Structures are given as structure tokens and as C-alpha cells.
Amino acid sequence: MHVARYGHGGRAILLLHGLGTSSFLWRAIAPELAIANLTSLAVDLFGHGESDRPYDGDFGIAAQAVYVEHALTALRIPRATIVGCDLGAAVAMRLAVTRPERVERLALVSPWHPNDVPGDDVKLVLRAVRRAPLRQQRGVMGATPILRPLLEASVDNAAAMPERLVARYLAPYVGRDGLEQLLTVVRSIRDDDLTEEDLRAIRAATVIVAGDRDRFLDMVTAERLAGTIPEARLERIPGAGRLIPEEAADELLALLLAFVEGG
């Protein structure tokens, strides 16, 4: 599992990305956390980015939570604030349920509700698979016609997802092998890996961060999620879609810094 580490010696913050992205999502936030005397660790979930992607690997929510917990052990970090975006938020919730002693605090950015797993972004990917011509899917462009619609729908302002940034996120999925890996990840996301009853067992202080222009998470669902997790509160980010670290990095950074300090 690939982990980019920023800073040493401070309280640990583990950053988990979502579907279609990688640890690159946190490039504007992870270094700033280190400057604030924290240790930030941006993870490529198994099967994503620069992490391994074995042919017979399990890339579901429950399995990813196990891999993340093992990464914490390898890094000699007994306890951390876990920040997850989208799919990463689901993995973070699962970890908080199964290994609560490893989770100091929990920040869920653009999370899925367990009743809606797999999320609407996963469903958008599957619809794109059905629409894209087979020859296009198998060509050198690989997952491009599948992931591009997701990335473009994940921001409210199109300027926040320019062509060069789309290309950077698509880089791990070029060619036929890349497409097959993406589809393997998508098909591994199971609705029985996280339940609403699980959320009621979470005891870590939790903040849910939702963009008010998120096409995949409406405020009613965000409020329902906040009402289910016992120690949760909801923070809204104006003018942001699903990828808040791309559209509102400064606002998210300020929120995380305050949250880590107990605010």
C-alpha cells in the first residue's frame, strides 16, 4: 500500500481518497497539515494509484479497512484521526466500527450513507460502462470514457477539473488493464460491508463535511447520516461538489485543523 507521509512526530491524520481518485487528491491539504505540526499520511487505497492491484485482490469496503489498519501498524501509528472522502469515508466508517481503538476522530467528506451503498457515483460509472462502445473501452484510452464523466460531475465549477487534471487522475487506468482494474474495484463495493446499525456503534467524535452543490449527496441524506452517528455534526461547504479537496481546499483545511484540536 502506497502512503505519502508529510511531517513527523505530530498527531497523525490519515487521508483516504474516493472512487476514481488517489492520494493525489490531498496534495493541497497534506503538506499544510504537516506545517501545522501534524503528521499527515495520504494513502492510495489498495488497487488505486500506486498501491498494488493483485489479480485476485479484494477491493471492497471491509477489505480496505483491514488494509488501512495494517498500514497503521506498519507505520507504528497506534491511533489517528481518519479523514475519508467518498469511498474513503465508507472505509473510514468501517474502520471506526471494527477497530475503534485506532480511530481518534473521524472526518467524513462527501460520504455515502450505508443505505445508499454503492453510491450514486458508482452507479454513474456503471452507466458509463454500458454506454461506451466496447472498442473504446478496450483501446489505449482505457477507462477514460468511464471515469471522465465521474470526475467532471464531481465538481460544481468546471474550472476546478481542467483537462490536465482529468488526465492526471486517469493516469493509473490507461489501457485495457487499467479499465479492468477500475471495473474490479467498482464491482467489489458491496452493500453488506457497511450498515446503518454499524454507524450507531461509532463512538469517535465525527464531523461530516458536505458540499452544498454535491450531485451525489443531498443535504437530507447528509443530515440523516449526522443524526445516526452518535457524536456527529454536519458542516456545509458552499459552492463545492463531491471533490471538496479540489474545490474548497482552504475551507476544508481550516475545518480539519479546528476539528483535530477538538473544535
C-alpha positions as CSV (number, residue, x, y, z in Angstrom):
1,M,0.0,0.0,0.0
2,H,1.5,3.3,-1.1
3,V,1.5,6.0,1.6
4,A,2.8,9.6,1.2
5,R,4.0,10.9,4.5
6,Y,4.2,14.6,5.4
7,G,5.7,15.6,8.7
8,H,7.0,13.6,11.7
9,G,6.2,13.5,15.4
10,G,2.9,15.3,15.5
11,R,-0.6,13.8,16.0
12,A,-1.4,11.6,13.0
13,I,-4.1,12.3,10.3
14,L,-4.7,9.6,7.8
15,L,-6.2,10.8,4.5
16,L,-8.3,8.4,2.3
17,H,-9.4,9.3,-1.2
18,G,-12.6,8.3,-3.0
19,L,-13.6,6.4,-6.2
20,G,-11.7,7.5,-9.3
21,T,-9.1,9.4,-7.5
22,S,-5.9,8.7,-5.4
23,S,-3.8,10.2,-2.7
24,F,-3.1,13.0,-5.2
25,L,-6.5,14.4,-4.1
26,W,-4.9,15.6,-0.9
27,R,-1.9,17.4,-2.4
28,A,-3.1,20.9,-1.3
29,I,-4.0,19.7,2.2
30,A,-1.5,17.1,3.4
31,P,1.6,19.4,3.3
32,E,-0.3,22.2,5.2
33,L,-1.2,19.7,7.9
34,A,2.5,19.0,8.3
35,I,3.3,22.7,8.5
36,A,0.7,22.8,11.4
37,N,2.9,20.3,13.3
38,L,0.8,17.3,12.4
39,T,1.8,14.1,10.7
40,S,-0.4,13.6,7.6
41,L,-0.5,10.3,5.7
42,A,-2.1,10.3,2.3
43,V,-3.0,6.7,1.3
44,D,-3.6,5.1,-2.1
45,L,-6.3,2.6,-1.3
46,F,-5.4,-0.9,-2.4
47,G,-6.0,-1.2,-6.1
48,H,-5.7,2.5,-6.7
49,G,-2.9,5.0,-7.5
50,E,0.5,3.5,-6.8
51,S,-0.7,0.7,-4.5
52,D,-0.7,-2.9,-5.5
53,R,-3.6,-4.3,-7.5
54,P,-3.3,-8.1,-7.4
55,Y,-5.5,-10.0,-9.9
56,D,-7.3,-11.9,-7.1
57,G,-7.4,-9.0,-4.6
58,D,-10.4,-7.9,-2.6
59,F,-11.0,-4.1,-3.0
60,G,-14.3,-3.8,-1.1
61,I,-15.0,-1.5,1.8
62,A,-14.4,-4.1,4.5
63,A,-11.2,-5.4,3.0
64,Q,-9.9,-1.8,2.5
65,A,-10.5,-1.1,6.2
66,V,-8.3,-4.1,7.1
67,Y,-5.5,-2.9,4.8
68,V,-5.6,0.6,6.3
69,E,-5.4,-0.8,9.8
70,H,-2.4,-2.9,8.7
71,A,-0.8,0.2,7.2
72,L,-1.2,2.0,10.6
73,T,0.5,-0.9,12.3
74,A,3.4,-0.9,9.7
75,L,3.8,2.8,10.2
76,R,3.8,2.3,14.0
77,I,0.8,4.6,14.5
78,P,-1.5,3.3,17.2
79,R,-4.2,5.9,16.8
80,A,-5.1,8.5,14.2
81,T,-7.7,11.0,13.0
82,I,-9.2,9.3,9.9
83,V,-10.3,11.6,7.1
84,G,-12.1,9.9,4.2
85,C,-13.7,11.3,1.0
86,D,-16.5,9.4,-0.8
87,L,-15.4,5.7,-0.9
88,G,-12.7,6.6,1.6
89,A,-15.3,7.8,4.0
90,A,-17.0,4.4,3.8
91,V,-13.7,2.8,4.6
92,A,-13.1,5.2,7.5
93,M,-16.6,4.4,9.0
94,R,-15.9,0.7,8.7
95,L,-12.6,1.1,10.5
96,A,-14.2,3.1,13.2
97,V,-16.7,0.3,13.7
98,T,-14.3,-2.7,13.6
99,R,-11.2,-1.1,15.2
100,P,-12.5,1.8,17.3
101,E,-9.2,1.9,19.3
102,R,-7.4,3.0,16.1
103,V,-9.7,6.0,15.4
104,E,-9.1,9.1,17.5
105,R,-11.5,11.3,15.5
106,L,-13.4,10.8,12.2
107,A,-13.9,13.3,9.4
108,L,-16.3,12.1,6.6
109,V,-16.1,14.2,3.4
110,S,-18.9,13.7,0.9
111,P,-19.7,10.3,2.4
112,W,-22.1,7.6,1.3
113,H,-25.0,6.7,3.5
114,P,-25.0,2.9,4.2
115,N,-28.5,2.6,2.8
116,D,-27.2,4.0,-0.5
117,V,-24.1,1.8,-1.0
118,P,-22.9,1.6,-3.7
119,G,-23.1,5.4,-4.0
120,D,-24.6,7.3,-7.0
121,D,-21.1,7.9,-8.3
122,V,-20.5,4.1,-8.6
123,K,-23.9,3.9,-10.5
124,L,-22.7,6.7,-12.8
125,V,-19.6,4.7,-13.6
126,L,-21.6,1.6,-14.3
127,R,-24.0,3.5,-16.6
128,A,-20.9,4.9,-18.5
129,V,-19.7,1.3,-19.0
130,R,-22.9,0.4,-20.6
131,R,-22.9,3.4,-22.9
132,A,-19.3,3.3,-24.0
133,P,-18.5,1.3,-27.2
134,L,-16.6,-1.9,-26.4
135,R,-13.8,-0.9,-28.8
136,Q,-13.4,2.4,-27.0
137,Q,-13.2,0.7,-23.6
138,R,-10.5,-1.8,-24.8
139,G,-8.4,0.8,-26.6
140,V,-5.3,2.7,-25.4
141,M,-7.6,5.2,-23.6
142,G,-8.7,2.5,-21.2
143,A,-11.0,3.9,-18.6
144,T,-11.2,7.4,-20.0
145,P,-14.8,7.3,-21.3
146,I,-15.8,5.7,-18.0
147,L,-14.0,7.9,-15.4
148,R,-14.2,11.3,-17.2
149,P,-18.0,11.7,-16.6
150,L,-17.5,10.9,-12.9
151,L,-14.6,13.4,-12.5
152,E,-16.5,16.2,-14.3
153,A,-19.7,15.6,-12.3
154,S,-17.7,15.6,-9.1
155,V,-17.1,19.4,-9.1
156,D,-19.6,22.2,-9.3
157,N,-17.3,24.6,-11.2
158,A,-15.9,23.0,-14.4
159,A,-12.7,25.1,-14.0
160,A,-11.9,23.0,-10.9
161,M,-11.5,19.9,-13.2
162,P,-9.5,21.1,-16.3
163,E,-8.3,18.6,-18.9
164,R,-4.8,18.3,-17.4
165,L,-6.3,17.3,-14.0
166,V,-8.6,14.8,-15.6
167,A,-5.5,13.3,-17.3
168,R,-3.7,13.1,-14.0
169,Y,-6.5,11.2,-12.3
170,L,-6.9,8.9,-15.3
171,A,-3.1,8.0,-15.4
172,P,-3.4,4.8,-13.3
173,Y,-6.2,3.5,-15.6
174,V,-4.7,3.7,-19.1
175,G,-5.0,0.8,-21.4
176,R,-7.1,-2.3,-21.2
177,D,-5.6,-3.4,-17.9
178,G,-6.5,-0.1,-16.3
179,L,-10.1,-0.4,-17.3
180,E,-10.3,-3.9,-16.0
181,Q,-8.8,-2.8,-12.7
182,L,-11.3,0.0,-12.3
183,L,-14.2,-2.3,-13.0
184,T,-12.8,-4.8,-10.5
185,V,-12.7,-2.1,-7.8
186,V,-16.3,-1.0,-8.7
187,R,-17.7,-4.5,-8.6
188,S,-16.0,-5.1,-5.2
189,I,-18.1,-2.4,-3.5
190,R,-20.8,-4.4,-1.6
191,D,-23.8,-3.0,0.3
192,D,-23.3,-5.5,3.1
193,D,-19.9,-4.1,4.1
194,L,-21.5,-1.2,6.0
195,T,-24.9,-0.9,7.6
196,E,-26.9,1.8,9.3
197,E,-26.7,-0.2,12.5
198,D,-22.9,-0.1,12.3
199,L,-23.0,3.7,12.3
200,R,-24.8,3.7,15.6
201,A,-21.8,1.9,17.1
202,I,-19.3,4.6,16.2
203,R,-18.1,6.4,19.3
204,A,-15.4,8.7,17.8
205,A,-16.1,12.4,17.6
206,T,-17.2,12.8,13.9
207,V,-17.6,15.7,11.5
208,I,-19.5,15.2,8.2
209,V,-18.4,17.7,5.5
210,A,-20.8,18.1,2.6
211,G,-20.6,20.4,-0.4
212,D,-23.9,22.2,-1.0
213,R,-23.5,21.6,-4.8
214,D,-22.7,17.9,-4.5
215,R,-24.7,16.0,-7.1
216,F,-24.3,12.7,-5.3
217,L,-25.0,13.7,-1.7
218,D,-28.1,15.7,-0.9
219,M,-28.4,17.6,2.4
220,V,-31.3,15.4,3.6
221,T,-29.0,12.3,3.3
222,A,-26.1,14.2,5.0
223,E,-28.4,15.3,7.9
224,R,-29.7,11.7,8.2
225,L,-26.1,10.4,8.4
226,A,-25.2,13.0,11.1
227,G,-28.3,12.0,13.1
228,T,-27.3,8.3,13.0
229,I,-23.7,8.6,14.2
230,P,-23.9,9.4,18.0
231,E,-21.1,12.0,18.2
232,A,-21.5,13.6,14.7
233,R,-22.1,17.1,13.4
234,L,-22.6,18.4,9.9
235,E,-20.6,21.1,8.2
236,R,-21.7,22.5,4.9
237,I,-19.2,23.9,2.3
238,P,-20.9,26.4,0.0
239,G,-20.2,26.2,-3.8
240,A,-18.5,22.8,-3.6
241,G,-19.3,19.4,-5.2
242,R,-18.2,15.9,-4.3
243,L,-14.4,16.6,-4.5
244,I,-14.2,19.2,-1.8
245,P,-10.4,18.9,-1.6
246,E,-10.3,20.2,-5.2
247,E,-12.9,23.0,-5.0
248,A,-12.5,24.2,-1.4
249,A,-9.2,23.0,-0.1
250,D,-8.6,26.1,2.1
251,E,-12.1,25.8,3.8
252,L,-11.6,22.1,4.4
253,L,-8.1,22.6,5.8
254,A,-9.3,25.1,8.3
255,L,-12.1,22.9,9.3
256,L,-9.8,19.9,9.8
257,L,-7.3,21.8,11.8
258,A,-10.0,23.0,14.2
259,F,-11.5,19.6,14.4
260,V,-8.2,17.9,15.3
261,E,-7.8,20.3,18.1
262,G,-11.3,19.5,19.4
263,G,-13.3,22.2,17.7
